[in-house]
Amino acid sequence: MQNVLKNARDIKQLIQKVGQKMAPAQALPQLQESDERGTLQSKRILVVDADDSVRIAAHNLLERYGCIVETAHDGGEAVNMVRSGMAIDAHYDVIISDIRLPDFSGYQLMLRLQQLIEPVPLVLMTGYGYDPGHSIVNARQAGLPSYAILYKPFRLDQLLDVVGKVIKAPGIVPQA
């Protein structure tokens, strides 16, 4: 299954490269190698959200900047994807998750991921700052950096900035 996904991504990237050569310059995304956004090229990103529109939007936006993006509907699926990626030495550079998933909270996902990988390159998303289970507060107390929070609806520049910071940083540092 992982090989099929990899082959499909490779084919899609090849098609995009050919398309970029054929498209007029103004239709290309503003990607400059000197810009820090160039660091997003070929980074593996996992987007975890029950909302199809959020997953699709994040997927499409990040893919425009050369990221390899995969999505999961819930935390259990995300944990399985991280585990299977580890089996083939394909880690995620950033994991973006909603704080309210169908099976558990963003904080609970963070705790499960910490059992598999260290540090956890996690970004938590929330709509309008609403956090009924205090997932963000708990995650921050457990070491989630303050810059690793994304408020929905997010703008492209916000998404790219947060992802870029998490890629450059070590991830969640457990609090002693």
C-alpha positions in Angstrom: 0.0 0.0 0.0 2.8 2.4 0.9 4.5 1.7 -2.5 1.3 2.4 -4.4 0.9 5.7 -2.5 4.6 6.6 -3.2 4.2 5.7 -6.9 1.0 7.8 -7.2 2.7 10.8 -5.5 5.7 10.4 -7.9 3.4 10.4 -10.9 1.5 13.4 -9.6 4.7 15.4 -9.0 6.0 14.6 -12.5 2.7 15.8 -14.0 2.9 19.0 -11.9 6.5 19.6 -13.1 5.4 19.2 -16.7 2.4 21.5 -16.1 4.5 24.2 -14.5 6.8 24.3 -17.6 3.7 24.7 -19.8 1.8 27.2 -17.6 2.3 31.0 -17.9 4.6 32.5 -15.3 1.8 34.4 -13.5 -0.1 31.1 -12.9 2.8 29.6 -10.9 2.8 29.8 -7.1 5.1 32.4 -5.7 7.9 29.9 -4.7 11.3 31.4 -4.4 14.3 29.3 -3.3 15.7 32.1 -1.3 12.5 32.4 0.6 12.1 30.2 3.7 9.1 28.5 2.0 11.7 26.7 -0.2 12.3 24.5 2.9 8.9 23.0 2.4 9.9 21.2 -0.8 9.6 17.4 -0.3 8.6 17.6 3.3 6.1 15.0 4.5 3.0 16.5 6.1 0.1 14.6 7.7 -3.2 16.6 8.1 -5.6 15.1 10.6 -9.2 16.5 10.7 -12.7 15.0 10.5 -13.8 18.0 8.3 -13.2 17.1 4.6 -13.0 20.8 3.6 -10.1 21.5 6.0 -8.2 18.4 5.0 -8.6 19.2 1.3 -7.7 22.9 1.7 -4.6 22.2 3.7 -3.6 19.4 1.3 -4.0 21.6 -1.7 -2.2 24.6 -0.2 0.8 22.6 1.1 1.1 20.6 -2.1 1.5 23.8 -4.1 4.7 24.4 -2.2 6.1 21.0 -2.9 5.1 19.2 0.2 4.1 15.5 0.2 0.8 15.6 2.0 -1.3 12.8 3.4 -4.5 13.0 5.3 -6.3 11.1 8.1 -9.9 11.4 9.3 -9.2 10.6 12.9 -6.5 10.1 15.5 -6.4 6.3 15.2 -5.9 6.5 11.5 -3.1 9.1 12.1 -1.3 6.9 14.6 -1.5 3.9 12.2 -0.1 6.1 9.4 2.8 7.3 11.6 3.5 3.7 12.7 3.5 2.4 9.1 5.7 5.2 8.0 8.2 4.3 10.7 8.3 0.7 9.4 9.6 1.9 6.0 11.7 4.8 7.5 9.4 7.5 6.1 8.7 9.9 9.0 6.4 12.9 8.9 8.1 16.3 9.1 4.9 17.9 10.5 1.6 16.5 11.8 -1.2 19.0 11.7 -4.2 18.0 13.8 -7.6 19.4 14.8 -8.1 19.5 18.6 -11.4 17.7 18.3 -11.2 14.4 16.4 -13.9 11.8 16.4 -11.9 9.4 18.5 -9.9 11.6 20.8 -8.6 15.1 21.4 -5.5 16.7 19.9 -3.8 16.4 23.3 -4.6 12.7 23.4 -3.2 12.3 19.9 0.0 14.1 21.0 0.4 11.6 23.9 -0.1 8.6 21.6 2.4 10.0 19.1 5.0 10.6 21.9 4.9 6.8 22.5 6.0 6.3 18.9 8.2 9.3 18.0 10.3 11.8 19.9 10.1 14.8 19.4 6.6 15.0 18.0 6.4 17.7 15.1 2.8 18.6 16.0 0.6 21.6 15.1 -2.8 21.8 16.7 -5.7 23.5 14.9 -8.8 24.9 16.5 -11.8 26.8 15.1 -12.1 30.4 16.5 -10.0 29.6 19.5 -12.7 27.3 21.0 -11.1 24.6 23.1 -13.8 22.9 25.3 -11.5 20.1 26.5 -8.5 22.4 27.1 -6.6 20.3 24.6 -4.3 23.3 23.7 -3.7 24.2 27.3 -2.8 20.6 28.2 -0.6 20.2 25.2 1.2 23.5 25.9 1.8 22.4 29.5 3.3 19.1 28.1 5.7 21.0 25.8 3.8 22.1 22.6 5.5 25.3 21.4 3.3 28.4 21.4 3.9 28.8 17.6 2.5 25.3 16.9 -1.1 26.4 17.1 -3.2 27.3 14.0 -6.6 28.9 14.2 -9.2 28.0 11.6 -10.1 29.4 9.2 -6.4 29.9 8.4 -4.8 31.9 5.7 -2.1 30.5 3.4 0.6 32.6 5.0 -0.3 31.5 8.5 -0.3 27.8 7.5 3.1 28.1 5.8 4.6 30.1 8.7 3.5 27.5 11.3 4.6 24.6 9.2 8.0 26.3 8.5 8.6 26.9 12.2 7.8 23.4 13.2 10.1 22.0 10.5 13.0 24.2 11.8 12.3 23.4 15.5 12.8 20.2 17.4 9.1 19.6 18.1 7.4 18.9 21.4 9.9 18.9 24.2 8.5 16.9 27.1 8.3 18.9 30.3 10.1 17.4 33.2 
